[in-house]
Amino acid sequence: MLGNFDFGVIVRALGYLFLQGMSTTVVLTALATIGGIMLGTLLALARLSSVRVLSNVAAGYVNVMRSMPLLLVIFWFYFLVPILAGWATGASRPVPIGGLASALITFTLFEAAYFCEIMRAGILSIPRGQLAAGFALGLTYPQVMGSIVLPQAFRNMLPVLFTQTIVLFQDTSLVYVVSLTDFLGAAAKIAQRDGRVVELYLFAAAVYFVFSFVASSLVKRIQSRVAIVR
């Protein structure tokens, strides 16, 4: 089988794989990570709130999202968002959103549940004496969280946040179900077109492995640099 291995099909497909496929994967990963961290931080603050209703709603959201398969959530939002958009705009039929927008909404909302738990752990890792010290200085709760607690929480959780981003990078391969051409989707299209399934899928696996391995190595270096000696 390896004797018939055609490296040429990979070389010829590099432009399409990286310019079309990998660019979509990276953009989706970056935007969903930023949105997920922002929403996840708000959810973490809500979960830690003394307002029971707010805390219960945030906890319910996190538990529901973490209990559902990501593939099901992608399907759900792909069909639901156009209907909601049509209802919001008063259109007589669902408004087409597109695979990229649906995938971005899905990954942002889904990953926010995981980033929420990461940020909640980071916030809880900060000694409560620092909150009391901030209040003693006359700072308000938002000022204490924004100036004292959250910066330290982000520092503590930075390696875990990057690790979750690596997981998100791998999970973006599921967007093929909404006909979005990410890196794996681009490899699959060329594999089916040229009848070179082994070459393209092995190359895709190797690229994902290299990206994830290099990123994991960087996370370890970051962890050693940001570790706080107590």
BELHU-V279763 format. One record per residue. N is the residue number from 0. RES is the residue in one letter. SS is DSSP state (a for helix, b for strand, c for the rest). PSI is psi in degrees with one decimal (NA if undefined). Layout:
n=[N N]
res=[RES RES]
ss=[SS SS]
psi=[PSI PSI]
This chain:
n=[0 1 2 3 4 5 6 7 8 9 10 11 12 13 14 15 16 17 18 19 20 21 22 23 24 25 26 27 28 29 30 31 32 33 34 35 36 37 38 39 40 41 42 43 44 45 46 47 48 49 50 51 52 53 54 55 56 57 58 59 60 61 62 63 64 65 66 67 68 69 70 71 72 73 74 75 76 77 78 79 80 81 82 83 84 85 86 87 88 89 90 91 92 93 94 95 96 97 98 99 100 101 102 103 104 105 106 107 108 109 110 111 112 113 114 115 116 117 118 119 120 121 122 123 124 125 126 127 128 129 130 131 132 133 134 135 136 137 138 139 140 141 142 143 144 145 146 147 148 149 150 151 152 153 154 155 156 157 158 159 160 161 162 163 164 165 166 167 168 169 170 171 172 173 174 175 176 177 178 179 180 181 182 183 184 185 186 187 188 189 190 191 192 193 194 195 196 197 198 199 200 201 202 203 204 205 206 207 208 209 210 211 212 213 214 215 216 217 218 219 220 221 222 223 224 225 226 227 228 229]
res=[M L G N F D F G V I V R A L G Y L F L Q G M S T T V V L T A L A T I G G I M L G T L L A L A R L S S V R V L S N V A A G Y V N V M R S M P L L L V I F W F Y F L V P I L A G W A T G A S R P V P I G G L A S A L I T F T L F E A A Y F C E I M R A G I L S I P R G Q L A A G F A L G L T Y P Q V M G S I V L P Q A F R N M L P V L F T Q T I V L F Q D T S L V Y V V S L T D F L G A A A K I A Q R D G R V V E L Y L F A A A V Y F V F S F V A S S L V K R I Q S R V A I V R]
ss=[c a a a c c a a a a a a a a a a a a a a a a a a a a a a a a a a a a a a a a a a a a a a a a a c c c c a a a a a a a a a a a a a a a a c c a a a a a a a a a a a a a a a a a a a a c c c c c c c c c a a a a a a a a a a a a a a a a a a a a a a a a a a c c c a a a a a a a a a c c c c a a a a a a a a a a a a a a a a a a a a a a a a a a a a a a a a a a a a a a c c c c a a a a a a a a a a a a c c a a a a a a a a a a a a a a a a a a a a a a a a a a a a a a c c c c]
psi=[-43.3 -21.9 -26.0 8.6 125.4 102.2 -22.1 -36.0 -31.1 -44.1 -43.1 -24.1 -2.2 -43.2 -48.0 -41.0 -42.9 -39.2 -37.9 -52.4 -57.4 -33.5 -40.5 -43.3 -45.3 -44.1 -45.2 -42.3 -45.6 -48.7 -41.1 -33.2 -46.6 -48.8 -39.4 -39.3 -42.3 -49.7 -38.2 -36.1 -42.0 -40.1 -38.5 -42.9 -37.1 -40.4 -31.7 -0.1 149.4 -9.2 111.6 -40.9 -46.4 -43.2 -41.5 -38.8 -45.8 -42.0 -39.8 -42.4 -47.4 -44.9 -38.9 -47.4 -39.9 -11.6 -5.6 143.3 139.2 -37.7 -39.9 -39.3 -38.9 -46.9 -44.0 -49.1 -30.2 -37.8 -26.1 -42.5 -45.3 -36.2 -44.7 -38.7 -39.7 -39.8 -40.7 -33.6 -3.6 17.3 153.8 -11.5 162.5 140.4 121.5 127.4 -38.6 152.5 -40.0 -46.2 -42.9 -42.9 -40.8 -44.1 -44.4 -51.8 -37.0 -48.8 -37.4 -47.7 -24.8 -32.8 -37.9 -41.2 -31.4 -48.0 -34.7 -47.2 -35.8 -42.0 -38.5 -41.8 -42.0 -19.1 -13.1 126.7 136.0 -17.3 -27.7 -34.1 -44.5 -38.1 -39.5 -42.6 -34.8 -26.3 -0.9 10.4 148.6 170.2 -47.5 -36.4 -40.8 -45.6 -43.2 -31.6 -24.9 -54.2 -54.9 -41.5 -40.4 -36.6 -43.0 -39.9 -44.1 -37.8 1.2 -47.0 -39.0 -36.9 -42.1 -37.2 -43.1 -32.4 -36.9 -41.7 -41.6 -41.0 -40.7 -37.7 -20.8 -15.8 -13.8 -9.1 -3.5 -23.6 -17.5 23.0 31.1 132.3 91.3 -165.8 -47.1 -37.9 -39.0 -41.9 -39.4 -39.7 -44.6 -37.7 -41.5 -35.3 -44.0 -4.0 31.4 65.6 -43.9 -48.9 -49.2 -40.4 -35.1 -40.2 -42.1 -42.9 -40.7 -40.0 -44.8 -39.8 -45.4 -47.5 -46.8 -39.2 -45.5 -43.4 -40.0 -38.0 -40.1 -36.9 -41.2 -39.7 -40.5 -40.5 -39.7 -27.3 -35.6 -4.6 131.4 120.9 121.2 NA]
